[in-house]
């Protein structure tokens, strides 16, 4: 459960660029004391940390917009690849040589050609999924809800792995003497590298927000317990007898 908005960074005293209500000045020291005796798995430790070169909060937000661009780029190129493979199918009749030259399209082995179509279709589906989760990520980062970051983390990780395999297959089977094929290879090399880096930034921020939520839940639990104890003690005193059972001395206040 979430109580208000959270300040994501736990590695420096500057408040979040998105939150205005609280500061994380002493969060790192509190966290260190709370989990000092707990062994944290390596995959639950933030990989990227704030320093003079990296700002986790801004980097995560930029990654959200970057993944939005990647989704739109993937959708456009996937539709174009399917269209070109369909138009350049062996034995098909088409018109368009005066607009697009289909010489760069693979027309060799039928199984390889079908695999290219399958990669393009699944890339189209993946692009649509990333488009939706990227919008959800941007909203979640602005409101600092770490649970809404999870869909993007899973979908973008799977999408990046799939596109890496599709890129290798595309680079091997297509002739790299054509400008389009060369541009696609160079673009996807840059996109995959930036995607891995951006995913690590968002994952690190997600771990920081999750740790802060645990500390907040523990603090609210302690405050709730103390409030219950105080209410129980007050109720017990209010319902006590005016005199003791073994004494005639009255405990009622003197008017």
N, C-alpha and C positions, 0 to 999 in steps of 0.2 A: 504494500500500500504506500501511496505517496502523500506526503504532508507538505503541500505548498511547492514552491519552486526551489530548485537546488542549484548550488554553485558547483560546477563540474570539476574544476581543477583542484587536486589535492597535493600539488607539488610546489606551489608557491603561494605567497600571501595575497596576491592580487585577486580581487573578486572577478567573477565571471563577466564576460562582455555581454551576456544575455540577462543575468540576474541583477537586481538592484536592492533586494531586501536583506541579504546576509553576506557575510564575508567568511572565507575559508582560511583565516589567518592561522588558527590553532588546529586545523583539521588534521594535518599530517602528524602532529605530536599525539593527538588523541587517538588517531588510527594506529599509530605505532604502539601505544600502550595497550590498546584493546586487543590487538592481534599479535602481541609479542610472542606469546606461547603457542601460536597456531602456525602450522607449516602450510604455506600457500603454494599450490601447484604453479608450475612455471607458466602455464597457459592462462592463469588468472592474474598474472602480473602485467600491468601496463607496459607495452613495448616501447611506445613513443612517450617522451616526457617533455614538458615545457622547458625551453631554454632560450637563449638569445636568438636562435635561428628558427625555432619551431614554436608556434602557438597552437596548442591542441584544439581549442575552441574554434578559432577562425579556420584552421586547416580542415576540421570536420565539416564545417559549413561549406567551404569551397569544394570539398569532396562531394557533398550532396549535389551541388550545381554541376560539377563535372560528370557525375554519374547520370544526371538528367540529360546532359549533352551526349554522353555515350549511348544512352538508350535511343535517343532520336537518330543518331548517326547509324546505329545498328539496324534500326527499323528501315531507314531509307536504303542503305546498302543491301540489306537482305531482299527487299522487294525488287531492287534493280538486278541483283544476281539471279533471282528466280525468273524474272522477265527475260533476261539475256539468255539463260540456259534453255528456256522454252522457245524463244525465237530462233536460236541457233541449233535446234535439235536436228540431227541428220535426217534428211528426206522431207523436212518441213518447208513450206512455202511462206515467205514473209516479205514485207516491204520495209525498208528503213536503212538501206545501205547508204543513202544520201545524207542521213542524219547520224547514225551510229554504225560504225564498222564492228562487226561481230567476230573479227579475226582473233581477238584476245580470249574468246570464250572456249572452254575445253569441249572438244567433240570426239575424244578418243574412246576408251573403254566405257561400255554402257554402265557397268557397276560403279566405276569411279565418278561418272557423271551423275548417277543417282545419289551417290554419297554427297556430292557437292550440293545437290538440291535439298537433301535432308538437312545438312548443316545450315543451309540458308533458311529453311523453314523453322528449325529449332532456334536459330538466332533471332528470327522475327518474334517468336513466342517469348524468348528470354528478354528481348528488348522491351516488349510490352510490360513484362513483369517488373523489370528494372525501372521503367517509367513510373509505374504506380508506387513502388517502394521508395523511389528517390523523393517523390513528393511527400510521402509519409515521413521520410528521414528529415527533410528540411523542417517540417512542422515540429517533429519531435525534438530536434536540436534547438529550435527557438524557444520551446517550452520546457526543455530539459527533462523529457520523459524517456528514461532509458529503456523501458519495456517496448516502446514503439520503434526503437532502433533495431531490435532483433530481426524483424523480417528482412530489412535491408542487408544486414550482416550475412544472413544465410543465403539469400537470393543472389547477392552480388558476388559472394565467394564462389558459388556454383557457376554463375554466369562467367566469371573470369577464367575458371578452369576449363569450362567448355569452349570459350572463345580462344583460349591458348591452343587447345587441340585442333580446333577448326582452322586457326591461323597456320599451324604447322602443315596441316593437310593441304590447305590452299597454296602455300608457298612451294610445296613439293610437286604437286600435280600440274600447276599452271606454269606457262612459259613466262619467265620474268624478263622478256625482251619487250613487253608491251607496257606502256606508261601506266595504264590502269592497274595492272597487277603489281607493278613496282610501288605505286602510291599506296595500295591497300596493305602491302607487306610493311612498309615503313610506318604507316598510320597505326596499324595494330601493334607493332613493336612498342611504339610510344604509349598507346592506350593501355596495354597490358601492364607495362612497367608502372605507369601512373596509377592504375587501378589497384595494384598490390600495395603501393605506398599509401594511397588514400584509405584503403581498407584497414591497414594497420593503425592509422591515425584515429579513425572512427571507433575501432575496437578498443583502443587505449582509453578514449574518452568514455566509452560505454562502461568499462571496468571502473573508472573513477566515479561515475554516477552511481553505479551499483554499490560500491563500497560506501559512498555517502548515504545512500538510502538505508543500508544496514545500520549505520551509526545513528541515523535519525529514528529508525524504528526502535532501536534499543533505548534511546533517550526518551521517546514517548512512552515506551513500556514502563520504564522506571518512574516517570512522572505519574503515569496512571496508577501504578502500584502504590506510590506514596500518597496520592489523593484518596485512594480507596482506604488505606490504613488510617488516614486522618479522619475521613468520614465515619469509619467504624468506631474510632476512639471517641469522637464527638457524640455519636449516637449512644454509646455505652454510658458516658457521663451524664447525658441528658436523661437517661432512663433509670438512673440509680435511685435507691430509696432515700427518703428524707431523713431517716434515722437508721442507726446501725442495729442489727438484731440483738446484740449483747450489751447495748448501752442505751441509756435514756437521754444522752446528749444529742440534741437535734443538730442536724447538718443543714437545715434550711437557713437561708440568709435572713439576717435580722432586719426587720422593717424599721 
